[in-house]
Structures are given as structure tokens and as C-alpha cells.
Amino acid sequence: MFAPRFGVGPPFRLSVEEELFLVDPVRHRVLECTDQLLAGVDRRRCVLPGRVSGELCDGVLELATPACASVDEVVEALWCLRSAVLADRRAQLLGAGLHPAAAFGDVHHRAGRHYAAVGEDTRGVLRQSAFCGAHVHVAMPDAETAIVAYNGMRKWVPVLQALGANSPFWHGHDSGLASARTVRAHDAPRSGLPRAFADWTDYRETMRELVRVADIDGLDSLWWDVRPHPQLGTLDVRLLDAQSSLEDLRGLVALVHCLVYHEALVADPLHPTMELLDQATFHAIRDGLDARMSLGGPIQHLQAVARQALDLAVGYAPALACTDALRSVERLLADGNGANRQRRAFATGGMDAVLDQLVAETSRPVGPLEPAILAAAGHGR
């Protein structure tokens, strides 16, 4: 279980998993047809750049890319996977951390040994709301570098949560938060963010003991916001709300990629405490782009902290082929993130307008991708 596979492939390659809601084409409510839809997608599996699979909750799909050299390869693969699902006219896709109108407790878990173990472990905790995130995986050259990068990334968690917030509504009401999904996700055990670790041995032994005392079936039930993943050989950044806009996701993934690369190289020895990060995280998920927080030192506006992150990222962007993608983060800071757009839609047209907007954005490609990828995915057949 802890036999590391770090360094088996080229370092710092990138892959993404995004979870999206299946919704009916008319009212955009959650459609519990995961297995039926997967049967149709499976017939096109040989031409897809990645994987479409089910998740714990019926009505949620996971789209997973292969390891890619750049964020634009990732986005191209995700659009192809989205298009393959959209080719089945029975359902549409909705990208958000929470479905804005789903009723509390309207959650049905799918069958399977792992899912049964998760349900027994968490009982009602994961039956409150289905939630969707976007997970960024960055290949690590070795186990010690994975810990160095993990320790360094801890301080960026609140910043990334604020930028990627896309779940202001729950159960048909405004939650008062920018990312209500994070609250639901952090209800689960072994979630949030652990401490910094001295080295790989410290991490491995801590997680091994945690798996033992929690009586869980393995590392896939460790749901930290950031975690080294020895079986994949990656550092996983799992804190983003699912995004409707692929352009937003493109910018956020590029920023994560650059920050992970930076932290792996510089080995920053200064690590904020869990208490400080918990408070900064609360401000981020509550206030989004309007948050004020401290990661150590003075309290700063989110815009200032995000600017520090972007200034660091720009230096690595040419090497990681994401200079243009980072401009999407600049636009997001200027125009608002998914949570801001949802609230603006609600102000003009209520919940129906929110749902219409999310579905429309989730079916919209990035720039020039549409013609070639639609043809490859067989969209509209």
C-alpha cells in the first residue's frame, strides 16, 4: 500500500480528475442514471483521451485525463470527455461544488465494495449532499520531493480555495459562503489538511497508523485537501470546487502546477501552523475573492496574496507551457469566480437562471478546441 511509485515517469507531468453532476435536460435537477450513461460512454472508450467513471453518489461522474505535458493538453482531454458524455442526449453536465437546488439528504450511493466500506465508515456524513471537486495530480520525481512539495503547498490552500470557490448555494438557498462544498467535504473524517511532515518516513508511518486505527480499506479513504499519493507517484491537490467553466479550470490548474513546481524546487522550511491555516481556510471558503487572511504575518486581502502566487507562477510558466493559461486567473480576479457568477445569475433570474448558466458554461469549450474535439468525441451523433 505504501510502496512508492514516485519517479516511474517524467517528473511534473500533470493530470486532472473533475467530478460533474448529471442533470436532466429540462429542469437541470440531478439525474440518477450513472450506470446507464456509462454503458453508452463505454462503447467509445477506445477513442477517449482518459476515463469516464462513476463516483460514490449516483448522478455524479468523474472525468480523468491521462498524464499530460501541459495544462492545455489536460483541458483538451477534459473537453473531449465532457463531449463524449454530452453526446448522450438523456443528460447534461453541471459543474459546481454543490448542486445549488438539490434537497438536503437527497443522496443515493452506488453499489461496490469500496463504496460500502465508505458508507459504513462515514454513516450519515456523506449522505447530506453530493459534492464535486477538481483534483490536480502532479508527478513527483521521488518520495522526499513529494513531502517537500506537500509541506510548501499547505500555505497556498486558502488562496486556491478562494480562487476556485464555486458553490455559494445549497438546498436552494444562499449558504452565505463562497464554497459550501468545502464545508460538506470537511465534515468527513481524514479531510482538511494535516500538519507538515519531517520527511517521507514521518508521512508514511503516520498514514500507516491512521489507516490501521481508522480501520479503512486503504489510502483512497484519506481525503486530505493536499496529499502525496505513493501508488500514483503524485502530489494530489484536491481542494478546488468543480468548475463549470473550462477556462476557469485551465487557469486554476496552471496556477497549481506552477506552485507545486516552485515548492518542490525551493524546499521552503517555513510552514504555517494548522491553527493559522484553519482560520485562513474559513475566511477563504466564506468570503471567496473578498477574503482577508494571514498566512503568517500581516492580514492581507485575497487579491494581494493571489498576486504573490501569480508572480511566483509567472516565472515558471514558460517551462510548464502555461503562460497564456495564467491569464485566466488574472481575468478571474478581475471579473469574479464561479461563486460570484452564480450569485449574479440568481440576482437577475433566481435559481432557474443559476442552473441554466451552470449547464451552459459546462457545455462550452475553451477557445478553438470545439470543432476538432467535437468530431473526435462523436458529439451530436
C-alpha positions in Angstrom: 0.0 0.0 0.0 2.9 2.4 0.8 5.3 1.1 -1.9 6.0 4.4 -3.6 6.0 4.7 -7.4 7.5 8.2 -7.5 9.8 8.7 -10.4 8.5 5.9 -12.6 7.6 8.5 -15.3 8.7 12.0 -16.2 8.5 14.4 -13.2 6.0 17.2 -13.0 3.6 15.8 -15.6 0.1 16.7 -15.0 -3.3 15.0 -14.8 -6.8 16.2 -13.6 -9.9 14.5 -12.3 -13.1 16.5 -12.3 -16.4 15.5 -10.8 -19.5 16.8 -12.5 -23.3 16.4 -11.9 -25.5 14.6 -14.3 -28.7 16.6 -14.7 -31.9 16.3 -16.7 -32.0 18.5 -19.8 -35.1 20.4 -18.9 -35.1 21.4 -15.2 -31.4 20.6 -14.6 -32.1 18.5 -11.4 -29.7 15.7 -10.5 -30.3 12.6 -12.7 -29.5 9.3 -11.1 -28.5 7.4 -14.2 -24.8 7.0 -13.8 -24.5 3.3 -14.7 -26.9 3.6 -17.7 -25.0 6.5 -19.1 -21.6 4.9 -18.5 -22.7 1.9 -20.6 -23.1 4.2 -23.6 -19.8 6.1 -23.0 -18.0 2.8 -22.6 -18.7 2.0 -26.3 -16.5 4.9 -27.3 -13.8 4.2 -24.7 -11.1 3.3 -27.3 -11.2 6.8 -28.7 -11.3 8.8 -25.5 -8.2 10.5 -24.1 -8.8 9.4 -20.5 -11.5 7.8 -18.4 -15.2 8.5 -17.6 -16.3 6.6 -14.4 -18.9 6.8 -11.7 -18.4 8.1 -8.2 -19.8 7.3 -4.7 -23.0 9.2 -5.4 -25.4 8.3 -8.2 -25.7 11.3 -10.5 -22.0 12.3 -10.3 -19.4 11.4 -13.0 -15.6 11.6 -12.7 -13.7 12.6 -15.9 -10.0 11.7 -15.6 -7.3 12.7 -18.0 -4.1 10.8 -18.7 -0.7 12.3 -17.7 -0.1 15.3 -19.8 2.8 17.6 -20.6 0.8 20.8 -20.2 -2.4 22.3 -18.9 -3.7 22.8 -22.5 -3.4 19.1 -23.1 -5.4 18.5 -19.9 -8.1 20.9 -21.0 -8.3 19.4 -24.4 -8.7 15.9 -22.9 -11.4 17.1 -20.5 -13.4 18.8 -23.2 -13.3 15.6 -25.2 -14.5 13.6 -22.2 -17.3 16.2 -21.5 -18.3 16.0 -25.1 -18.5 12.2 -25.0 -21.0 12.4 -22.1 -23.0 15.2 -23.8 -23.4 13.0 -26.9 -25.9 11.1 -24.8 -28.9 13.4 -25.0 -30.5 11.9 -21.9 -28.4 14.0 -19.6 -26.4 17.2 -19.4 -23.5 18.1 -17.2 -23.4 20.7 -14.5 -20.1 21.8 -13.0 -20.3 23.2 -9.4 -19.1 22.2 -6.0 -22.7 21.5 -4.9 -25.8 21.2 -7.0 -27.5 24.6 -6.0 -31.0 23.2 -5.7 -30.6 19.6 -4.5 -32.5 18.8 -1.3 -30.7 18.0 1.9 -30.2 14.3 2.2 -31.2 13.5 -1.4 -28.2 11.3 -1.9 -28.0 7.7 -3.2 -24.8 5.8 -3.0 -23.8 3.4 -5.8 -23.0 -0.3 -5.1 -19.5 -1.6 -4.7 -17.1 -2.9 -2.0 -15.2 0.3 -1.6 -18.4 2.5 -1.5 -20.0 0.1 1.0 -16.9 0.5 3.2 -17.0 4.3 2.9 -20.7 4.3 3.8 -20.2 2.1 6.8 -17.3 4.3 8.0 -19.0 7.7 7.5 -22.6 6.8 8.1 -24.8 9.9 7.5 -21.9 12.3 7.0 -21.6 11.6 3.2 -25.4 11.4 2.8 -26.1 15.1 3.4 -25.2 16.3 0.0 -23.4 15.0 -3.1 -20.4 17.3 -3.8 -18.0 17.7 -6.7 -14.4 18.7 -6.8 -11.5 19.0 -9.2 -8.3 17.2 -8.3 -4.9 18.1 -9.8 -2.2 15.4 -9.8 1.5 16.4 -10.4 4.1 13.6 -10.8 6.9 13.7 -8.3 10.5 12.6 -9.0 10.9 10.9 -5.6 9.2 10.5 -2.2 11.2 13.1 -0.4 10.4 15.7 -3.0 6.7 14.8 -2.7 6.9 15.7 1.0 8.8 18.9 0.4 6.2 20.0 -2.2 3.3 18.9 0.1 4.7 21.0 3.0 5.2 24.0 0.8 1.7 23.8 -0.8 -0.1 23.9 2.6 0.2 27.7 2.7 -1.4 28.1 -0.7 -4.5 26.1 0.2 -6.7 29.0 1.4 -5.7 31.1 -1.7 -6.6 28.3 -4.1 -9.9 27.6 -2.3 -10.9 31.3 -2.6 -10.0 31.4 -6.2 -11.8 28.2 -7.1 -14.9 28.8 -5.0 -18.0 27.7 -7.0 -20.7 26.6 -4.5 -22.5 29.5 -2.9 -25.9 27.8 -2.8 -27.0 24.7 -1.0 -30.5 23.2 -0.9 -32.0 26.0 -2.9 -30.7 28.8 -0.5 -27.7 31.1 -0.4 -25.3 29.5 2.2 -23.6 32.8 2.9 -20.4 31.0 1.8 -18.4 31.1 -1.4 -17.6 27.4 -1.2 -20.2 25.4 0.7 -18.8 22.2 -0.8 -15.7 22.6 1.3 -17.8 22.6 4.5 -19.5 19.4 3.3 -16.2 17.8 2.3 -14.6 18.7 5.6 -17.4 17.0 7.5 -15.8 13.7 6.5 -13.1 12.1 8.6 -9.5 12.4 7.4 -10.3 15.6 5.5 -8.9 19.1 5.6 -5.2 19.5 5.9 -2.7 17.6 8.1 0.4 19.0 9.7 3.8 19.5 7.9 5.9 16.3 7.9 9.6 16.0 8.6 10.3 13.5 5.7 8.8 10.6 3.8 9.2 8.2 6.7 7.3 10.5 9.0 4.4 10.8 6.5 4.4 7.1 5.7 4.4 5.9 9.3 1.7 8.5 10.3 -0.6 7.5 7.5 0.0 3.8 8.0 -1.0 4.1 11.7 -4.0 6.2 10.7 -5.2 3.5 8.2 -4.8 1.0 11.0 -6.7 2.8 13.7 -9.4 4.1 11.4 -10.0 0.6 10.1 -10.3 1.8 6.5 -9.6 -0.1 3.3 -6.6 2.0 2.2 -5.2 5.3 1.0 -8.2 6.2 -1.1 -10.1 6.9 2.1 -7.6 9.6 3.1 -9.4 12.6 1.8 -6.9 15.4 2.6 -7.0 18.7 0.6 -3.4 18.0 -0.4 -1.8 14.6 -0.2 1.2 12.6 -1.5 -0.1 9.6 -3.3 2.6 6.8 -3.4 0.6 4.4 -5.6 0.3 7.1 -8.3 3.6 8.7 -7.7 2.0 12.1 -7.5 1.2 15.0 -5.2 -2.6 15.4 -5.3 -4.2 18.9 -4.8 -7.8 18.1 -4.2 -9.3 21.4 -2.8 -10.9 23.0 -5.8 -14.7 23.1 -6.3 -15.7 21.6 -9.6 -15.8 24.3 -12.3 -18.4 24.9 -14.9 -16.0 27.0 -17.0 -13.1 25.1 -18.5 -11.4 28.5 -18.9 -11.5 29.0 -15.1 -10.3 25.4 -14.6 -7.5 25.9 -17.1 -6.2 28.9 -15.1 -6.5 27.3 -11.7 -4.8 24.1 -12.9 -1.9 26.1 -14.4 -1.5 28.0 -11.1 -1.5 24.8 -9.1 1.1 23.3 -11.5 3.4 26.2 -11.2 3.1 26.4 -7.4 3.8 22.7 -6.9 6.8 23.0 -9.2 8.1 26.0 -7.2 7.6 24.4 -3.8 9.3 21.2 -5.0 12.4 23.2 -6.1 12.8 25.7 -3.2 12.0 23.5 -0.2 10.6 26.3 1.9 11.4 25.5 5.6 8.6 27.8 7.0 5.3 26.1 7.4 2.2 27.8 8.9 0.5 26.0 11.8 -2.7 24.1 11.4 -4.5 26.6 13.6 -3.5 29.5 11.3 -4.3 27.6 8.1 -7.7 26.6 9.5 -8.7 30.2 10.1 -7.4 31.3 6.7 -9.3 28.5 5.1 -12.5 29.5 6.8 -12.1 33.1 5.5 -11.4 31.7 2.0 -14.5 29.5 1.9 -16.7 32.1 3.5 -15.7 35.2 1.6 -14.0 33.9 -1.6 -12.4 36.7 -3.6 -13.3 39.2 -0.8 -11.5 37.2 1.9 -8.9 38.7 4.1 -6.4 36.3 5.7 -3.0 35.8 7.2 -0.7 33.0 6.3 1.8 34.3 8.9 2.5 38.0 9.4 0.1 40.8 8.5 -3.5 40.2 7.4 -3.9 40.7 3.7 -6.7 40.9 1.1 -7.0 37.8 -1.0 -6.1 39.9 -4.1 -2.7 40.7 -2.6 -2.0 37.0 -1.6 -3.2 35.8 -5.0 -0.9 38.3 -6.7 2.1 36.8 -4.8 1.1 33.4 -6.0 0.7 34.6 -9.6 4.1 36.5 -9.5 5.8 33.2 -8.5 3.9 31.2 -11.1 4.7 33.5 -14.0 8.4 32.7 -13.6 7.8 29.0 -14.1 5.1 29.3 -16.7 7.3 29.2 -19.9 8.9 25.9 -18.7 5.5 24.4 -18.0 3.8 25.9 -21.2 1.1 27.8 -19.3 1.8 31.5 -19.7 -1.4 32.1 -21.6 -3.4 29.9 -19.2 -2.4 32.0 -16.2 -4.2 35.0 -17.8 -7.4 33.2 -16.9 -6.5 33.7 -13.2 -6.0 37.4 -13.9 -9.4 37.5 -15.5 -11.0 35.6 -12.7 -9.6 38.0 -10.1 -10.9 41.0 -12.1 -14.3 39.6 -13.1 -15.2 37.1 -10.4 -15.1 33.4 -9.8 -17.8 30.8 -10.2 -19.4 31.8 -6.9 -19.7 35.4 -8.0 -21.2 34.4 -11.3 -23.8 32.2 -9.6 -24.9 35.0 -7.3 -25.1 37.4 -10.2 -27.3 35.0 -12.1 -29.5 34.5 -9.1 -30.0 38.3 -8.7 -31.3 38.5 -12.3 -33.3 35.4 -12.7 -33.5 33.3 -9.5 -32.4 29.6 -9.2 -33.5 28.7 -12.7 -31.1 31.3 -14.1 -28.3 29.8 -11.9 -28.9 26.3 -13.2 -29.2 27.4 -16.8 -25.9 29.3 -16.6 -24.0 26.4 -15.0 -25.3 24.0 -17.6 -24.5 26.4 -20.4 -20.9 27.0 -19.1 -20.2 23.3 -18.6 -21.0 22.6 -22.2 -18.9 25.4 -23.6 -15.4 24.7 -24.9 -12.3 26.8 -24.4 -11.3 28.9 -27.4 -10.6 27.0 -30.6 -11.0 23.5 -29.2 -14.6 22.9 -30.3 -14.6 21.7 -33.9 -11.8 19.0 -33.8 -12.7 17.7 -30.4 -16.4 17.5 -31.0 -15.7 15.4 -34.1 -13.3 13.1 -32.2 -15.9 12.6 -29.4 -18.8 12.0 -31.8 -20.8 14.8 -30.2 -24.2 15.2 -31.8 -24.4 11.8 -33.5 
